[in-house]
Amino acid sequence: MAGLMGRATTVMKAKFSKLLDKSEDPNETLDYSYEQQLVLLQNVKRGVADVVTSKKRLQLQTSQFEQSLVKLETQAREALSAGREDLARAALERKTAVQSQLRGLDEQVQGLEAQQQKLITSERQLSAKIEAFRSEKEVIKAQYSAAEAQVRIGEAATGIGEQMADTGLAIERVRNKTEDMQARAGAMDELIASGTLEDFTSDKTQLDRELEQLSSQSQVDSELARLKGELGAGPERKELEQ
Amino acid sequence: MIVRLMGEGQFLVDDACLVRLDKLDDSAMEALDRDDEGELDACLDEMWSLVRERGTQLADADLSPSDLIIPPSDLTLEETRALFSEQGLIPDLPTETEPG
């Protein structure tokens, strides 16, 4: 078979035959292979944990962005009712930017979710095969001569070796994906820190400050008006007192 | 024949199914040679659906090796090529027991 399937099969088998050549003692080969299987099972479990961690980080960012959307909408309203269309526009522009960030995050979370499911399937299959291999290994050790054992090992080991190669690839792909994602999140942090991007989720943005100023200004204005009103009743008195 | 869908599992398929897989496999190979990722993915997707629909999934604990292995369609052209290269996309198996 010269097509894709044939090539894939050859590569997968070659990966595992390397291991089988390592020892001439069948019992050693069996035990060594079993150890490797257990290491790989640990790796895949760690892979699942890593995906869950990355996913939580993204979900946290998502909920921060969602809060930020609500806040920006409110700010836009406040700015408009204060007659500051420029500020309202700024808030809505930021809202649009946050919305596009959110869409990106959603896609990333879905991607991670799919990877997680694949890893879990792979872990389940590997785990079942390791258990079957463990029983087979004891049968081979107990019942067969060295020469016969080599043949039996070849069969059992090729089957599980293929699964190990498959699981190994799944772990590798997830690792690349999460590393990529962390690098991007890190780069975003740096941009925020350097002030290139304003941190939408920080407690005080420039917009906050301007709106605060606006509201304190209008408070001052109304206080001023109140005082003027009071004073307007008797300015003469003031002069008298002096 | 036993077919492995990489990342999904192993399936038992009949001869009629195999003939169809073989044809799709040839088209997939041609698409890879032409750098036609769309066509390659379409072929792979069709192979996957065929195996899923017509095949019977083996038990997780089955230790039988597969006769054929079908790569997933969500790899890039480069990744698919790397899958068949000397270094391979498939990582080497762990050789030492890590502490912990």
Interface residues (C-beta under 8 A of the other chain):
Chain A: M1 A2 G3 L4 M5 G6 R7 A8 T9 V11 M12 K13 K15 F16 L19 E35 Q36 L38 V39 L40 Q42 N43 K118 T121 S122 R124 Q125 S127 A128 K129 E131 A132 F133 E136 E155 A156 T158 G159 I160 G161 E162 M164 A165 D166 G168 L169 A170 I171 E172
Chain B: V3 R4 M6 G7 E8 G9 L21 D22 D25 D26 A28 M29 L32 L44 A59 D60 A61 D62 L63 S64 P65 S66 D67 L68 I69 I70 P71 T80 L83 F84 G88 L89 I90 P91 D92 L93 P94 T95 E96 T97 E98
